[in-house]
Amino acid sequence: MNDYERIAQVIRYLDDRHIEQPDLVTLAARAGLSQFHFHRVFSNWAGVTPKDFLQCLTLAHAKELLREGGSVLNVALESGLSGPGRLHDLFVNLEAASPGEIKSGGAGWTISFGFADSPFGKCLIAESPRGICRLSFVENEKLAEAELQKNWPRAKLKRDDTAATKFAEIIFARHDAVQHAGSETGAPLRALVRGTTFQVRVWRALLAVQPGTLTSYGRLAETIGQPSAARAVGTAIGQNPLAYLIPCHRVIRETGVFGNYRWGAVRKRAIVAWESSRRFKGKPLALAEEPNA
């Protein structure tokens, strides 16, 4: 069991027993570790203590982030960031596959893919000649590879776990460890997506939502000029092919409830808390007044 799996186990337990406000002894027991070892593992993973991290899982904290996130998103979009955006110290150039590329199914392409560890479990990362075309959290490697091949049926797949690991180190780097993607070369991180014009607009707008902030489906619909399309925005978010890189985990309901996530509700809560805990590291966190939803 890796660190994320232990943390996910604790999050599931807290979802069921948060009213009891379980202490460190109880949480350590759920993770199958001593208090000392659990505190160290948790702090290394989250960057903050278990107590501070748990505050980032509360509904009250989510609502606070949501209120701030909407404003940040609007400012970012008004500043011209509705196209290629900045994502948690990474520069990401998001391009859409052309109709011809989609129709060809990747004919003549070699797509390098591999599996790597991330702070949120094992992930698949694939790179086409035009950029990263897939990032997904996986439970079954064969199924993940089959889905990639289904998306690009005529492309040749070449497994390279070393290359995937290097991408993962950049994408999931701790904020205090790197300044931005391509810090050695100065080059932005390229990403290629296949989707409708509407989907691509939603995905590009997501890139403007800064780490440690949240927005809602309704607000995201407003920012792309279609305020009545919140449901369609939700559908587009659910079809995002680049987990974490396009931060669909930063979209929650207006009420502050986290909602569904293509790669698991527990993982979504873990990512949101992980990002917000880093944002507020060294700063006092808002005290929780409401239980988790």
N, C-alpha and C positions, 0 to 999 in steps of 0.2 A: 504494500500500500504506500503510495507516494504522499507528499505533503498535502497536495490539493484534495486527494480523496479523504484524508483525515479531516481537513477543514470542512469539506462538503458534508461529512457525516455530522459534524458539530452544528452546521447551519440547519440541517434537517431536524436535528434534535431541538434546536432553539425555536424552529417554526412551530413545533408541537408544544413546547414547554416554556415559552418565553415569559408567560405570566408569573412563573415561579422564580424568575431571575436566578437561574442556576449559577453556582459559584465556580471558581477555578477547579476545585476538587472534582466536582461533578463533570465538568467539561473535559477535563483530562482523562477521567475514567471512560467517557464515551469514545474518546480517541484512542484508548488503549495505551496511554502513556502516563508516566509519572508527572506530577505537577511541574517539576523543574523542566523536564524534557518537552512537555506540551507547551509551556510558556515560551521556551526557546524556539521550537519549531514554528509556532504560530507567529511570533514576532519576526522571525526571519522571513516568513512567507508574506505577511501582511505589511511589515514595516512599522507596525505599531503594536501595542500590547493588546491582548484579547479584550480587555475592558473597553479600550477606545474603539476597537474594531466593531464590537457589538453595538456601540452607539450608531455606527454608520449603517447598521442593518435595520434601524428602526423606521417606522412610518413617518415619524416627525422629521427625522433627518432627510428622508426622501422628499418630503414636501418642501423642505427648505431648499434643497438642491433644485427641485423642480421650479420653484419661484425664480431662483437666480438663473437657472439654465435657459428659461424662455427668453429672458432679457439678453443674455450672452449670445444666443443663437441669432436673434434679430439683429443685433449690432454686427455680428460677423457677416451675415448675409448682406446687410446694407453696405458693408465695407468691400463688397465684391468677392466674398469667399464662397459664393454659391457654386463655383467651379472647383478646380483643384484646391484642396483645403489643407489646413495644418492639423495634425492629429497627434496629441500627447508627445510633443517634441519630435514628431516625424513629419517630413514633407511627403505628401502622397499625391501623385499625379494620377487621377482616375480617368481612364479612357473607355469609351464604349466600343465593343466589337462592331464592325460594319456588317450590314446585311449579307454581304458576300462572304465574310469570314464565318458568320453563323451558318449560312447555307452550306458552305464547304465542309463544315464539321471539323475544321482543323486539318484538312488535307495538306500534306507537305510539311506539317509542323512536327517538331519533337518537343513534347512537354515534359520537363523535368519535375518530378514530384518525389516527396519523401515524407517520413513521419518524424516528428520531433516532440520533445517534452516541452510543456509550457507551464506557467503558474496555474493553469486551469485544466490540466490533464493533457493527454496526448493529442496532437493535432496533425492534420495533413496540410502541407503547403505545396502548391504546384505553380510552376513558372512557365509561361508560354513565351514565344519569341518577342511578344509585346508587353510582357510584364506578368506579375502575379495574377493568376486567374482563378485560384481556389485557396481558401483557408477555412478549414472546418475542424471542429473538435470531434474526435472519433472514439468509438467503443470497439469497432470491428474494422481492422485494416482492409480486409478483402472487400467489404461492402463499400468502404470509402473510396477505394480505388475503382470499383465498378461504377460508382456514381460519377467520378471524374471522367471515366471513359465514355459514359453515356452522354455527358455534356459535350464532349469533343470526340465523337465516334470514329473519325478518320485520322485522328492524330496518333502518332507513335508515343507511347508513354515510356519514360526511362526513369527508373527509381534511383534517387540519390539522397540518402538520409543526411549526408554531411552538408549538402547545400541547404536542405530544409532546416537543419539545426542552426546554420548561420543566419538564415532569415528570421528564425524564431528569436535568436539572441537580440536582433535589432528591433523587431516588432514588440517584444515583451520586455524590453530593457527597462530597468528601474529608472525613474526620473532623475535620480541623483547620480546615475552612472554614465549617462550619455546626454548630449545636448540635442541632437537631432539625427534623423536617419541620414546616412551618407556622410557622417562626420569625418570619415577618412578621405572620401573622394569628392564630397561636395555635391554628389548627384542625388536627386530626389528618388524616392521609392516609387516605381511604376506599378500600376495595377490595371488590369483589363477585365471588364465585366461584359457579360452578354445579357441584355434585357431590353425591355421596351423603353421608349423615350421617357415615359412617366417614371418607370422604375429607376432609371439612371438619374433623373432629377432628384428623386427622393434620396438616393444613395449619396449624391454629391452634397445635398443639403446636410446630411448626417455628418459629413466630414467637418462641418463648421461647429458642431457641438463639442465644446472643450471637455477634456477629462475632468472628472470631479463635479460636473454639472449634468443636469438632466433636462429633457424636454418632454412634451406630450405629443400624442398622435395628432390632436387637434391643432396644436401650435405649429407642428411641422407642416401640416396641410396649409395653414395660413401663410407660412413663409414661402411656399412654392406657388402661391397665388391661387390655391384651390381650397378655400376654407371648408367646403362641404364634402371634401374627399378624405376625411379622416379614416374611414374604413378601408378605402383603397390604399392609403398610405400604409396602414397596418399590414395589408397583404403584401405590398412591395417590400416592407421591412422584413417580413417573414421569408422572403425569397432571396435575401441578401446572400451572395456566394462567398463573401469575404468576412468571416467571423472576426470580431474584435477590430480588424483593420478598418472596416466600415462600421462605426460603433452603434449598431442597432440596439445594443444593450442599454444605451443611454436614453431610450424612449420608454416612458411608463405612462400609466393612465393619469388623468387629471386629478384623481383622488389621492395619488401617491402610491397606489398599489402597483407592484412591479409588473404583473401580468405574465404572459407566456414568453417563451424564448425558444428559438429553433433548436438550440443546443442544450436545453434544460433550464428550468426555472431556478434551480439551486445555483447553477453556474452563473446565471445572470445576476443574481443577488451577490454572489461572491465577487464578480468583476466590478460591479458598481461600488461595493464597499471597499474593495481593494484600491480602486482609483481615488475614491473620495478620502480614504484614510491617508493616502500619500499627499493629497492636496492640502489636507489639514494637519499634516505632520508637524509637530512642534507648536500647534495652535490649539486653543481650547475648542472642543467640539460641543455642539449644541446638546443640551441634556434631553434625553428622550422623555416625552410626556405621553406618547401613545405607543401601544404595542405593535409588533410586526403584523402586517396583513397576511 
